[in-house]
């Protein structure tokens, strides 16, 4: 959700990558539906495992409560967004998580684009 929202909000001004330390085998259908409700189609996306190569060229790593299972890369700025995991949740439960992620994305985007 965060990558999809940042891609929309940044409108090409920031390169965004999405990957997980322990990605699911498929997208969460409620997340796909919640994003579709606001005009973001991620239905063709696939969960991806975080790789060392991807992290090498990033400035900020946003984690979402993965704790010790998140790999650490020295010299990178980390933000850990403590959010409820949408796995197994209904769309009604996913919507508030989506709105909170969008709020965090906007805050980060403002910070990254500020002179």
N, C-alpha and C positions, 0 to 999 in steps of 0.2 A: 504494500500500500504506500509506504513512504517513498519508494522510488517512483512509482506512478504519479503520485501527487507532486513530488519535486520536479519531475519532468514537465508536468503541465504548468506548474507555477513559474519555473525558471525559464520556460519558453526558449530553450536553446542556450541560455547564458551560462549554464553549469552542466558539466558532464556527470551523469548519474549512473552508478552501477548498482545492481541488486544481486546479493548472494547471501547464503546462510552457512553457518558452521555445521548445521545438521538439517539440510533442506528436506522438506517433505517430498514424496514421490509425485505429487500433483498439486495444482493450485487449490486453495480452499474455495469451494463453490460460492459460499456466502460472501467472501471477499470479492470475487469476480463480479458477483451480482451488485454488491454495494458500490463498487467503483463504476459499473455500467450505469447505475442510477444517476451518477453525476457526469456521465459522458466520457468515461475513461474505459477503453477496451483493452483488457490484459488477457483475454481468452486464449491467445496464441502463445503466451509466455510459458516458460517452463522453470520450475525451481532449479537454482544453480548452486553448486558448492563454492564457497569462498576459496580463492586460490591466492597463493603468494604473489603471482604475477599481477593480479588485479589490484592488490593492495599497494604494490610498489609505486604506483602513479597517482594515488589519491591523497588529498589533503586532510579530509575529515572522514572518520569511520563512525557510523551511527550503528549502535547495537541496541537490541531491544530485549533486555533482561536475560541474556544468555549466560551471564555469570562467567564461571571458570571455563565453560566450553567454548567461549569466544577466544580465538587466537589473538595474541598481542604482538604488534609490530612496533618496535621502538621508533620514535620520531614522528609518529602519527598522532593527530589530535583525535581523541575519542569522546563521543557523547553517548551515554547509555540512557535511552528513553525507557523508563519503567512503565510498560503498558500491559494491559490484559492481553493474553494470547488469544487470538481469534479462532484458533483451531477448535473445530467441533461446535462452534457457536452458530446460532441462527443469525439471519441477516439483521434481525431486530437488535441483537446483542453486538453485532459487528459495526453497525452505524455509529454508535458513540465512540468506538475505538477509532474508526476512520476520521471522525471529526477532531479527535484529540491529536492524531497523527498530523492532520492538516494544519492544526494550530502550531505544532512544533516545527513542521516544515516551513511555514511562513516566517516564524521567528528565526530559524536558521538561515533561510534565504535572505532575509533583511540584513542579517549580520554579515553574510558572505559577500553581499553586493554593496555594502556600505563602504565608502572611501576610507 
